[in-house]
Amino acid sequence: MSTLAKLALGLMGRLRPAPAKAGSAPALALPPPNMQGGLPLMDALARRHSSRDFTRAELSLPVLSDLLWAACGQNRPDGGRTSPSALNAQEIDVFVALPAGAYRYDPATHQLHLVAAVDLRRVTGYQDFVDEAPLDLVYVADHARMGLVPAGQRESYASAAAGAMAQNVYLFAAANNLATVIRAWIDRAAIADALGLTHDQQVLLSQTVGYPRAQA
């Protein structure tokens, strides 16, 4: 769907997800993430960049597993994660928009749980490339978990936490020859409706991830 068509539907409040491309499993057990090796940090930083040109090739489960663990997986026995969270509120949920459905990532069990049996990619951004890229990540803050943070500061705290996760994804992408771009130009109401979010949950950002299209 073109950007103009999405904008028109968004203005009318009629931007909706597409039907799921295949059977939507209620849960996806991810293989254990590979926590060893990888590109040196300074090399990954040197390669980090945004890209908006993706192939349609899907990410394998091992790659998806490593990607989500890099974003906010557990890296310590006490439940600590790869990304920071003020007061350890862990207020950010990562939703994964796949052709087969929209899933929520559970760092504790390293699993994906089905939230909506739809192809959410269409509504995760107005840009036309988000429809075809293999997956989009959606960062959602749950303000109900931030009881120790003053209400007026919760969005700022949550946005910082989501930004840290997004940068983890950028570095993983740079180290694994993937393309990614973070996006704030999104229809938050359409995403929240498709995911069935509560009034305590706030859509912050989306991030597209996939394989880069070969340049001529």
N, C-alpha and C positions, 0 to 999 in steps of 0.2 A: 504494500500500500504506500502511496506517495506521501511525502511530508504535508503537502497541501490538503490532501484528503483527510489525513489524521487531524490536522489543525481544525478543519471544518467540523469533523465529528466531535472533537474535543470541546469546541465552542458550544456545540449543541448538547453536550453531556451524553453523547452516544458512542464514544470510543469503547469498544468491547474486545475481549480476547477472541482468538480464533479457536475452532475446535482442536482438540489434541490430535496429534498426528498418528498416534499409535495407542495401544492399551496403556493405561496409567496405573502402574503398580502402586499399591498403598504405601510401600516403603522400599527404599533402595539401600541395601547394605553395601557400603563402600569398602574396598580393600584397604588394609592398613596403609597409612601414608608412609612414604619413604622420607625419613627425617635425616638422612645422611648425605654428605657430598653436595653436589650442586655447584653453581657458578660462584666464584668469590664475590663478596658483597660489592666491592668497588667496581668490578666489571659489570655487575647487574645494574648498579646505579648509572654507569656510563651508557648502558644500552636502554635505560628506561625512557619510554616515550609513549605518546598516545597515537593510536592508529584507528582509522574508521573504514578500513577496507578488509573485509573478511571473506573467507571461503565458507561454504555450507557444511564442511566436514565436521562431524560431531567429535567431541573430545571423548577419549576412551575413559572407562571407569577409573583406572589407575591415575590418569592425568587429572580427572575431576576430583578424585580423592585428595591428591597432593595439593591441588589448587585451593580447595575448601579448608584443608588443614592449615595451609599458609595464611589464609585470610583470618581465621579466628579459631583454629583447632587447639585442643588441649596439649600443652607441651611440658606439663609438670604433674606429678602425682597428686598435688593438692587441688587440681582443677584449673590452675592458671593457664592462660591462653597465649597465643602468639601475638595478640594485639592488646593494647592497654585499655583499661576501663576505670574511670574515676570512682573511688570508693568501692571498687570491685562490683559495681552494679550489674555488669554484663547485660546492659540494656538493649544491645543491638542484636536483632535476628537477621540472618542472611537467608533470603529466599532465592531459589534458583529456578529461573524460567527456562524450561526445556521443551522441545517439541511434544513430548509425551505428558507434560503436566507441569504445574507449579509446585515446588517442594520447599520445605523449610529444613535448613541444615541444623542438626543437633550435635554440637561439639562434644557433649558428654558421651554419646554412643557412637559418634562418627557415622551417622546415618542421615538419609534424606527421608522426610515424611511428607506424603502427599497432602497438599492444602486445597488444590483446585485442579480438577481433571480438564484443564483447558491449556491452550498454547498462549501463554501470557506475553510472549515476546512482542506482539503487536502493540501492546499498551505500555511497554516499559520505556518508550521514548517516541518523540515525534519524527526522528530521523528515519529515513527509509531503510537504512542498513540493519536496524535492529530486528526487522522481521526475518531476515535470512541468516544472520549469525547464529552459531549453534547454541549459545546460551547467554542469558542476561542475569546478572546478580542484582537483587534489590535489597537495599539496606533499610531496615525498619527499626525505629526506636520504640521501646515499650516504656512509656513514662511511669507506669505503675511500679516498675522496679527501681525507680529513682526517688524513693521516699525521703532520703537523706539530703537530696539536692533541692535547693529552693526552686519553686515552680518556674520562676522567671529565667532561670539559668539552665534548665534541663535541655532545651533544644541545642544550646551552645555546647554543653558537655557531650551530648549524644552525637552531634555533628563531628566533633573532634575524634570520638571513638570510631565512627564510620569512616572518617578520612584515613585513620591509621590502618584499618582493614583494607581499604581500597589501595593504599600504597603497598601493603603486603602483596596484594594481587598483582600490582604493577611490577614489583620486583620478581615475583614468581614467573610472570609472563616474559619478562626480559631474559630470565635465566633458562627458559624452556622454549624459546622461539615461538611464543604466542603473541597475538595482538590483543590490545585492550584499550578501552577509553572509558573514563568516568563521565557521567552525564547528570546534570541537574535540570535540564530542560525536559521535564517529564510531566505527565498528567497524573498528579498524585491522587486525585479523587478516583480516577478510573482504576488505578492500581489497587488502592485500598478497597474499592468495591469488589474487584475481581478476587482479591485474596480474603475477603470477609474479615477485614481488620476491625478492631474495636475503637472506640473514641480515645482510648489511652495510647493507641499505636499510631505512629507518624512515619510516613514514607519520606526518607531523606534524599537518597541518591540511587541511581542505577549505574551499572557498569557492564559493558559488553565485553565478552572474551571469546576468542576463537583463533583459528589459524590464519596467518596473514595471506592475502592474495599475492601471488608472485607478480613482481613488477616487471614490465616489459623493458 
